[in-house]
Amino acid sequence: MKCFSWNIIIATLVASPLSCCQAFSLSNTSTSRRKSYTTSTTRSGFNYQHNISPTSSFDNLSQSSSISTSSIRKERTKLQAIIDLDFDDEEDPETIVPKVYPQRWVQLGYLSLLALVSDWVCFSTAAAPSTFETAFGHSSAGLIDLFLFTNVFSCFLVTDIVAKVGLGKAIKGASVLMGLGCLLRSGIPLFMNDGLVPYEVLVAGTLMVGAAQPFFQCTPPMLSATWFASDERATSTATAINFNQIGIATAFLVGGNMATDSVGLQHYFELITVLSGVLAAGTVLQFQDKPPTPPSSSEIEKMLKGEEEPPFFESVQKFFKTPGFTKPLIAFICSISITNIVGAFIDEVLERGGIVDQFQIDLAGAGFELAILIGGIVIGGYVDRTKKYKKVTLACLLATVFFVVPLGLTDHALGQEPILLVLSLLGLGMAAGPVQPINAELAVDVTYPSDETAVESVQQIGGNLISALLVPVAELMSKQDYQLLSFNTLLASDIRGDVVLLTLIALVTMVYYSGFDAPLKRTIADCSDDGVCSAPELNMKMNANGDLILDANNKSVNGSDNADSVVSVDIAKSLREATKKVQEEVKADK
């Protein structure tokens, strides 16, 4: 694990306004995985060497006529952000050590449960559409559409709000907003009307929950970066992003059993309100903003540089100019489109395969959503250890094609095969679901040191909009059947048009994604934390001058527009020689 001593803190703070990061040297002990970085940087006639104190360095800095007073104040502000860090390295008490805390699991638990409840509210009436229409005179699908449009609008705002107030306050506020929305939906005494509130009040409460949901959907990568170690992030993000699928499953299982009439519908809404209120109270009391010490070297580096996140629309422009960003974006959109379309037409899919009992359909649908979550956790854990984003994503897309075909395929010789259909549905969830969190992390990796919430907001906006546009197309194509091998009685079959559409989406995404070759900038910064510096997946290329190439034009990062990654690149280059230097130091000590 990498450690940052006061030497590099001061030198980095002094150098950062002038993009100066010069000679790095590494030291390590033979009994520890941790590495400490020291530096000596000459600037304006002052040489910042070992054992320099923070106070003396700024006193010396103030004597320089080439750096303004405002710059000095800015650097003092950066230093102030470091004062509360947890300096607990057993060998050097003046060293910043990346550290994780048990509180991270509390953070992940609350964010995951908030995502669950928000999607439960979204699809709460999907399992009992006839009951809802009888009670309110409006369709359940129309209410869901209003929720989703509000969600998309809120996605444009969540990044700037989180940047301004912090993750902790943003999540607490959103949880309270969701709780109040649920209270409106279940009814308060002023609006009681035979147990159910007027439709307008129900819509108002639903829109409040829709506005709150992006704060739970778009922040998992930020939570993972802020609280989790570099070899835990994909698993954490997979859990938080995919836990909303459990909310959808809950809506079908609980709503289908409770909302059988208007009285049951009222009690169903009240249950959601109670759970949402308890969750909001717990979030306000226990959810925190950030840990005492960052969990990874990349987060420490961002802190030392004093990174300030630009407004959302500026970030979006920067993302699309970053090599490699669009490929994980397209993969994310592909995954969310396929899972949303299958979920929207799951009744028709299962009935075509011979499953007609509503409870069995609900169980199969819940199994599909659960498979998405489990697949994300298991496969995300593998990616955490190996950083094989590209290979795993391509394998998942290929498996998606394999599992999606049986959902619309009818073999004329075999007829309906319910068991094969359910197994294919579960396999599809395991394969397609993990593509979303894996590529959310990959997009953050290639755009480092970007705003993680902005990255995920772009993906959620793209995924929700494209899938919303594809749903009516898939509905139209589902009415089409295409004959396969009709000339052969034994092999003859037919396949539904919507499954053909999903297959084409996955195949086109595979072809486009196969060209991914961008450097994993954040992983490069963290590679000594989890021992993956030599992994080829980092895409670290060297030009003729021995510099790392970080862009598609074979241009060195040094002096280029990617200068914000110079520290990470210099560290990564030094790591190639770290083992040899440590061995030489050990020999010299003996």
Buried (B, 14 or more C-beta within 10 A) or exposed (E): BBBBBBBBBBBBBBBBBEEBBEEBEBBBEEEEEBBBBBBBBBBEEBEBEEEBEBEEBBEBBEEBEEBEEEBBEBBBEBBEEBEEBEBEBEEBEBBBBBBBBEBBEBBBBBBBBBBBBBBBBBBBBBBBBEBBBEBBEBEBBEBBEBBBBBBBBBBBBBBBBBBEBBBBBBBBBBBBBBBBBBBBBBBEEEEEEEBBBEEEBBBBBBBBBBBBBBBBBBBBBBBBBBBBBBBBBBBBBBBBBBBBBBBBBBBBBBBBBBBBEBBBBBEBBBBBBEBBBEBBEBBBEEBBBBBEBBBBBBBBBBBBBBBEBBEBEEBBEBBEEBBBBBBBBBBBBBBBBBBBBBBBBBBBBBEBBEBEEEEEBBBBBBBBBBBBBBBBBEBBBBBBBBBBBBEBBBBBBBBBBBBBBBBBBBBBEEEEBBEBBBEBBBBBBBBBBBBBBBBBBBBBBBBBBBBBBBBBBBBBBBBBBBBBEBBEEBBEBBEEEEEBEEEEEEEBBBBBBBBBBBBEBBBEBBEBBEEBEBBBBBBBBBBBBBEBBEBEBBBBEEEEEEBBBBBEEEBBBBEBEBEBBBBBBBBBBBBEEBEEBBEEBEEEEE
